[in-house]
Amino acid sequence: MADGQPNYTSSKEGMENEDRSISKPGSKRREVASRAGTRSVASLTPEQLARKRANDREAQRSIRQRTKTHIQELEQRIRDLSQDQDVRDLEQIKRRNTELEEELRQLRELLGRSESSVASSPELTPLSCKSMIMNVNGMRQPTPPTSHPLTLKQNKPRMDSTIPPQQNGTAYEMPGPMSNGASRPAWELSLQFLPPTGPVDSILIGLLQRQRNIATQGTPSSLLIGPYHPDFRGLVNPEVTNNIHPVASIICNLFQRIEYTGFAEKAAALFLVYHFVQWQILPTMETYRNIPDWFRPRPSQLVTLHPFWTSLAIWGKLRDVIIGDQEKYATEEFMTLYQHCISVNWPFRDEDILMFVGEDVRVTDAFVRHIETQANWSLSESFQRRYPELRDVCRFAEVSAPLMSNGN
């Protein structure tokens, strides 16, 4: 009976063995592949393996070195390009400065010849350049008046607009302060200047045109017009010219040769003219706002051709009269008497006008506040006797400020 029964166990084991035999070839292939992946290293001798690792390390070092060298070359190229641009900018500035110095030398000669023909007023004793230099050279860091604490101004103009070109060959059109139908900003409108006929106008208009030409060459604004504060070293010591911006240097050299009643008047006029010229070179809102509102141009200066110097009179209505009757008032006699008679009525010492900031010599903030108050300016009796009809458009010394309020 037992012999006649089928052997189920054997059949079952056979089937399992068959299943295992079917799956086994895949396993063998994986094992073979795994062994093949390690055979290239495992089959190497220690010497061969050491050489392979050394070669790998050397290749990695080479790649890193090439990358580092390439980065260094790029960085050096950037430095070279930057230095080349700096050198080009510096050379351009040096060339322009040399041209300005030559122009200034020629205009100084012209100005000297002009001054030698003008007789000085017997009633005036203007402070000479020599005495100014002695006063300032002997001055240490000045102590300001106790009623006027001093702090340096920090408002530096940002110059970022283009400069309108000269419009024609007969008039020098410069930006003016009035708005018009085209909604142009006040600081971009043009003043109507006559071609220069005297040394003062020649120097100032020549300076404007040169700096405006430099602006078209991409010169940075900070190099174009100079800082907010002019460096007065060029005024108190003519031999000191290093590190003084050309705009300040040329204006200081001009004012060395213009006689005023005192150093305060000379310094005050220079400060106002400096900011007026900065605005004319670069007509932006910032440079325009650096000019006192009462010193900003009036409509007459926008529509009527006039000498440049007539735009520098302190009182707006006086400028209107001068421009309206140029045959009578826009004369050398008027300009000379005005310069000799203008007074800023500074109540403190000359030593309280200037201060040292590093190597620079600047006007004190107390002095700036004083000269930017129009009521502090007046004209002396000599001017009143010669031009009594101008009483209502300026302030005579013997007339109180309230009565002259309509002269703004």
C-alpha positions as CSV (number, residue, x, y, z in Angstrom):
1,M,0.0,0.0,0.0
2,A,2.8,2.3,0.9
3,D,4.7,1.4,-2.1
4,G,1.7,2.2,-4.3
5,Q,1.2,5.7,-3.0
6,P,2.7,8.6,-5.0
7,N,5.7,10.4,-3.5
8,Y,4.1,13.9,-2.9
9,T,7.0,15.1,-0.8
10,S,9.5,14.4,-3.4
11,S,7.4,16.2,-6.0
12,K,7.0,19.2,-3.8
13,E,10.7,19.4,-3.1
14,G,11.4,19.1,-6.8
15,M,9.1,22.0,-7.5
16,E,10.8,24.2,-4.9
17,N,14.2,23.2,-6.3
18,E,13.0,24.2,-9.7
19,D,11.8,27.6,-8.4
20,R,15.1,28.2,-6.8
21,S,16.9,27.2,-10.0
22,I,14.8,29.7,-12.0
23,S,15.7,32.7,-9.7
24,K,19.3,31.8,-9.2
25,P,20.7,33.0,-12.6
26,G,19.6,36.7,-11.7
27,S,21.4,36.5,-8.4
28,K,24.5,35.2,-10.1
29,R,24.4,38.1,-12.6
30,R,24.2,40.6,-9.7
31,E,27.1,39.0,-7.9
32,V,29.2,38.9,-11.1
33,A,28.5,42.6,-11.7
34,S,29.4,43.5,-8.1
35,R,32.6,41.6,-8.4
36,A,33.3,43.3,-11.7
37,G,32.9,46.8,-10.2
38,T,35.6,46.2,-7.6
39,R,37.9,44.1,-9.7
40,S,39.6,47.2,-11.3
41,V,40.8,48.3,-7.8
42,A,40.8,45.0,-6.0
43,S,42.9,43.4,-8.6
44,L,45.5,46.1,-8.4
45,T,48.7,45.5,-6.5
46,P,49.5,47.8,-3.6
47,E,52.1,49.6,-5.8
48,Q,49.5,50.1,-8.6
49,L,46.9,51.3,-6.2
50,A,49.3,53.8,-4.6
51,R,50.2,55.2,-8.1
52,K,46.5,55.5,-9.0
53,R,45.7,57.4,-5.9
54,A,48.7,59.7,-6.4
55,N,47.6,60.4,-9.9
56,D,44.0,61.2,-8.8
57,R,45.3,63.6,-6.1
58,E,47.6,65.3,-8.7
59,A,44.8,65.7,-11.1
60,Q,42.6,67.3,-8.5
61,R,45.4,69.6,-7.4
62,S,45.9,70.6,-11.1
63,I,42.2,71.4,-11.5
64,R,42.2,73.5,-8.3
65,Q,45.3,75.3,-9.3
66,R,44.0,76.1,-12.8
67,T,40.8,77.4,-11.3
68,K,42.6,79.5,-8.8
69,T,45.0,80.9,-11.4
70,H,42.0,81.8,-13.7
71,I,40.3,83.6,-10.9
72,Q,43.5,85.5,-10.0
73,E,43.9,86.5,-13.7
74,L,40.3,87.8,-13.8
75,E,40.7,89.7,-10.6
76,Q,44.0,91.3,-11.9
77,R,42.3,92.2,-15.2
78,I,39.5,94.0,-13.3
79,R,42.1,95.9,-11.3
80,D,44.0,96.8,-14.4
81,L,40.9,98.1,-16.1
82,S,39.9,100.1,-13.0
83,Q,43.4,101.6,-12.8
84,D,43.4,102.5,-16.5
85,Q,40.1,104.3,-16.1
86,D,41.4,106.1,-13.0
87,V,44.6,107.2,-14.8
88,R,42.5,108.4,-17.8
89,D,40.3,110.4,-15.5
90,L,43.2,111.9,-13.6
91,E,45.1,112.8,-16.8
92,Q,41.9,114.5,-18.2
93,I,41.5,116.5,-15.0
94,K,45.2,117.5,-15.1
95,R,44.9,118.7,-18.7
96,R,41.8,120.7,-17.9
97,N,43.4,122.2,-14.8
98,T,46.5,123.2,-16.8
99,E,44.2,124.9,-19.4
100,L,42.3,126.7,-16.6
101,E,45.6,127.9,-15.0
102,E,46.8,129.3,-18.4
103,E,43.5,131.0,-18.9
104,L,43.6,132.4,-15.4
105,R,47.2,133.7,-16.0
106,Q,46.0,135.6,-19.1
107,L,43.0,137.0,-17.5
108,R,45.0,138.1,-14.5
109,E,47.2,140.2,-16.8
110,L,44.0,141.7,-18.4
111,L,42.5,142.3,-15.0
112,G,45.7,144.0,-13.7
113,R,45.8,146.3,-16.7
114,S,42.1,147.2,-16.1
115,E,42.6,147.9,-12.4
116,S,45.6,150.1,-13.1
117,S,43.3,152.5,-15.0
118,V,40.7,152.8,-12.3
119,A,41.3,155.4,-9.6
120,S,40.5,154.3,-6.1
121,S,38.1,156.3,-3.9
122,P,39.9,158.7,-1.5
123,E,37.4,157.9,1.3
124,L,38.1,154.2,1.3
125,T,40.9,152.2,2.9
126,P,40.3,148.6,1.6
127,L,42.1,145.7,3.3
128,S,45.0,144.6,1.1
129,C,45.7,141.0,0.2
130,K,49.0,141.3,2.2
131,S,47.2,142.3,5.4
132,M,44.7,139.5,4.9
133,I,47.4,137.0,4.6
134,M,49.1,138.3,7.8
135,N,45.9,138.1,9.7
136,V,45.0,134.6,8.7
137,N,48.5,133.2,8.9
138,G,48.7,134.4,12.4
139,M,45.3,132.9,13.3
140,R,45.0,129.7,15.1
141,Q,41.8,127.6,15.2
142,P,39.4,130.6,15.7
143,T,37.0,130.7,18.6
144,P,33.6,131.6,17.4
145,P,31.4,134.3,19.1
146,T,29.7,132.7,22.0
147,S,26.3,133.8,20.8
148,H,26.8,131.9,17.5
149,P,27.7,128.2,18.2
150,L,29.3,126.8,15.1
151,T,28.7,123.5,13.4
152,L,29.9,122.5,10.0
153,K,27.2,122.2,7.4
154,Q,26.7,118.7,6.0
155,N,24.5,119.4,3.0
156,K,26.5,118.4,-0.1
157,P,24.8,118.9,-3.4
158,R,24.1,115.9,-5.5
159,M,24.7,116.6,-9.2
160,D,23.1,114.3,-11.5
161,S,21.5,116.3,-14.3
162,T,22.7,117.3,-17.7
163,I,23.8,120.7,-18.6
164,P,21.9,122.6,-21.3
165,P,24.2,123.7,-24.2
166,Q,25.0,127.3,-25.1
167,Q,22.1,128.5,-27.3
168,N,23.7,131.0,-29.6
169,G,26.8,132.9,-30.3
170,T,25.7,136.3,-29.1
171,A,24.2,135.6,-25.7
172,Y,25.4,133.2,-23.0
173,E,22.2,131.5,-21.8
174,M,22.5,130.1,-18.3
175,P,19.9,128.4,-16.1
176,G,17.5,130.7,-14.3
177,P,15.0,130.4,-11.5
178,M,11.5,131.0,-12.9
179,S,9.0,128.5,-14.0
180,N,7.3,128.7,-17.4
181,G,4.5,127.2,-19.4
182,A,6.6,124.2,-20.3
183,S,6.8,123.3,-16.6
184,R,10.6,123.3,-16.6
185,P,12.1,123.3,-13.1
186,A,13.1,126.8,-11.9
187,W,16.8,125.8,-11.7
188,E,17.0,124.7,-15.4
189,L,15.8,128.0,-17.0
190,S,18.4,130.1,-18.9
191,L,19.8,133.5,-17.9
192,Q,20.6,135.9,-20.7
193,F,24.2,137.0,-20.4
194,L,26.0,139.4,-22.8
195,P,29.4,138.3,-24.1
196,P,32.1,139.4,-21.6
197,T,33.4,142.9,-22.0
198,G,35.5,143.2,-18.9
199,P,38.0,141.0,-16.9
200,V,35.5,139.9,-14.3
201,D,32.9,138.7,-16.8
202,S,35.7,137.1,-18.9
203,I,37.0,135.1,-16.0
204,L,33.6,133.9,-14.7
205,I,32.0,133.1,-18.0
206,G,35.2,131.4,-19.2
207,L,35.1,129.3,-16.0
208,L,31.4,128.4,-16.6
209,Q,32.0,127.4,-20.2
210,R,35.1,125.3,-19.5
211,Q,33.4,123.4,-16.6
212,R,30.3,122.8,-18.7
213,N,32.4,121.4,-21.5
214,I,34.1,119.1,-19.0
215,A,30.7,117.9,-17.8
216,T,29.9,116.7,-21.4
217,Q,32.9,114.4,-21.1
218,G,31.5,112.4,-18.3
219,T,33.4,114.0,-15.4
220,P,32.0,113.1,-12.0
221,S,29.9,115.8,-10.5
222,S,32.0,116.0,-7.4
223,L,35.0,117.0,-9.6
224,L,33.0,119.3,-11.7
225,I,31.8,122.0,-9.3
226,G,33.7,121.3,-6.1
227,P,32.5,120.9,-2.5
228,Y,29.8,123.0,-0.8
229,H,32.4,125.0,1.1
230,P,35.0,126.9,-1.0
231,D,38.6,126.5,0.3
232,F,39.6,130.1,1.3
233,R,43.3,129.2,1.3
234,G,43.4,130.5,-2.3
235,L,42.2,133.9,-1.0
236,V,44.3,134.4,2.0
237,N,47.5,132.9,0.6
238,P,47.7,133.1,-3.2
239,E,50.8,130.8,-3.3
240,V,48.8,127.9,-1.9
241,T,47.1,126.1,-4.8
242,N,47.6,122.4,-4.0
243,N,44.5,120.4,-3.4
244,I,42.2,123.3,-4.0
245,H,39.3,122.7,-6.5
246,P,39.8,124.7,-9.7
247,V,36.4,126.5,-9.3
248,A,37.3,127.7,-5.8
249,S,40.9,128.5,-6.9
250,I,39.9,130.7,-9.9
251,I,37.2,132.6,-8.0
252,C,39.6,133.1,-5.0
253,N,42.3,134.4,-7.4
254,L,39.7,136.8,-9.0
255,F,38.6,138.2,-5.6
256,Q,42.2,138.8,-4.6
257,R,42.2,141.6,-7.2
258,I,38.8,143.1,-6.3
259,E,38.9,145.7,-3.6
260,Y,36.2,145.8,-0.9
261,T,35.9,147.8,2.3
262,G,37.1,144.9,4.4
263,F,37.8,141.2,4.5
264,A,34.3,140.4,5.7
265,E,32.8,141.9,2.5
266,K,35.3,140.1,0.3
267,A,34.7,136.7,2.0
268,A,30.9,137.2,1.9
269,A,30.8,138.2,-1.8
270,L,33.1,135.3,-2.7
271,F,30.9,132.8,-0.9
272,L,27.7,133.9,-2.6
273,V,29.4,134.1,-6.1
274,Y,30.9,130.6,-5.6
275,H,27.5,129.1,-5.0
276,F,26.0,131.1,-7.9
277,V,28.7,129.8,-10.2
278,Q,28.3,126.2,-9.0
279,W,24.6,126.4,-9.9
280,Q,25.4,127.9,-13.3
281,I,27.8,125.1,-14.0
282,L,25.5,122.3,-12.9
283,P,21.8,123.5,-12.7
284,T,20.3,121.1,-10.2
285,M,17.8,121.6,-7.4
286,E,20.6,121.1,-4.8
287,T,22.9,123.7,-6.3
288,Y,20.0,126.1,-6.8
289,R,18.9,125.7,-3.1
290,N,22.4,126.6,-2.0
291,I,21.7,130.1,-3.1
292,P,19.8,132.4,-0.7
293,D,16.3,133.0,-2.1
294,W,16.8,136.7,-2.3
295,F,20.0,136.2,-4.4
296,R,18.3,134.0,-7.0
297,P,17.7,135.5,-10.4
298,R,14.6,137.5,-11.2
299,P,12.5,137.7,-14.4
300,S,14.5,140.6,-15.8
301,Q,17.6,138.3,-15.9
302,L,15.7,135.7,-17.9
303,V,14.4,138.0,-20.7
304,T,17.0,140.8,-21.0
305,L,20.6,140.5,-22.1
306,H,22.9,141.8,-19.4
307,P,26.5,141.6,-18.2
308,F,27.2,138.7,-15.9
309,W,28.3,140.9,-13.0
310,T,25.0,142.6,-12.8
311,S,23.4,139.3,-11.7
312,L,25.6,139.5,-8.5
313,A,24.0,142.6,-6.9
314,I,22.6,141.8,-3.5
315,W,19.1,143.3,-4.0
316,G,16.7,141.9,-6.6
317,K,15.1,145.3,-7.4
318,L,18.5,146.8,-7.8
319,R,19.3,144.2,-10.4
320,D,16.1,145.0,-12.2
321,V,17.0,148.7,-12.3
322,I,20.6,148.0,-13.5
323,I,19.4,145.6,-16.2
324,G,16.6,147.9,-17.2
325,D,18.9,150.9,-17.7
326,Q,22.3,149.5,-18.6
327,E,23.6,152.6,-20.3
328,K,23.4,154.4,-17.0
329,Y,24.1,151.7,-14.4
330,A,25.9,148.8,-16.1
331,T,29.1,150.7,-16.2
332,E,32.6,150.2,-14.7
333,E,32.1,153.3,-12.5
334,F,28.9,151.8,-11.0
335,M,30.5,148.4,-10.4
336,T,33.6,149.9,-8.8
337,L,31.7,152.2,-6.5
338,Y,29.3,149.3,-5.6
339,Q,32.2,147.1,-4.6
340,H,33.8,149.9,-2.5
341,C,30.6,150.8,-0.7
342,I,28.9,147.4,-0.1
343,S,29.0,146.4,3.6
344,V,27.9,143.2,5.3
345,N,28.1,144.8,8.8
346,W,29.9,141.9,10.4
347,P,29.9,142.7,14.2
348,F,32.8,140.5,15.1
349,R,36.5,140.2,14.4
350,D,37.9,139.1,11.0
351,E,39.5,136.1,12.9
352,D,35.9,134.9,13.6
353,I,35.2,134.6,9.8
354,L,37.3,131.6,9.0
355,M,38.0,128.3,10.6
356,F,40.3,125.4,9.8
357,V,38.9,122.0,8.9
358,G,41.8,119.7,8.3
359,E,44.0,121.5,5.8
360,D,41.0,123.5,4.4
361,V,40.2,127.0,5.4
362,R,36.4,127.7,5.5
363,V,34.0,130.3,6.6
364,T,32.3,129.7,9.9
365,D,28.6,128.8,10.1
366,A,28.0,132.0,12.1
367,F,29.4,134.0,9.2
368,V,27.3,132.1,6.7
369,R,24.1,132.8,8.7
370,H,25.0,136.4,8.9
371,I,25.7,137.0,5.2
372,E,22.6,135.0,4.1
373,T,20.4,137.5,6.0
374,Q,19.8,140.2,3.4
375,A,19.0,142.8,6.1
376,N,22.6,142.7,7.2
377,W,23.8,144.2,3.9
378,S,23.9,147.9,3.1
379,L,25.6,150.5,0.9
380,S,27.5,153.4,2.4
381,E,27.1,157.2,2.0
382,S,29.4,157.4,-1.0
383,F,27.0,155.3,-3.0
384,Q,24.0,157.1,-1.8
385,R,25.4,160.5,-2.8
386,R,26.2,159.3,-6.3
387,Y,23.0,157.3,-6.8
388,P,20.3,158.8,-4.5
389,E,17.5,157.7,-6.8
390,L,18.3,154.0,-5.9
391,R,17.2,154.5,-2.3
392,D,14.0,152.4,-2.7
393,V,15.7,149.4,-4.4
394,C,18.5,148.8,-2.0
395,R,19.4,149.5,1.6
396,F,21.5,152.6,2.4
397,A,23.5,152.5,5.6
398,E,21.7,155.4,7.3
399,V,18.2,154.0,6.6
400,S,16.7,151.5,8.9
401,A,16.0,148.0,7.7
402,P,12.2,148.1,8.1
403,L,11.9,151.0,5.7
404,M,14.0,149.1,3.2
405,S,12.0,145.8,3.3
406,N,10.6,146.6,-0.2
407,G,14.1,146.3,-1.7
408,N,14.1,142.5,-1.8
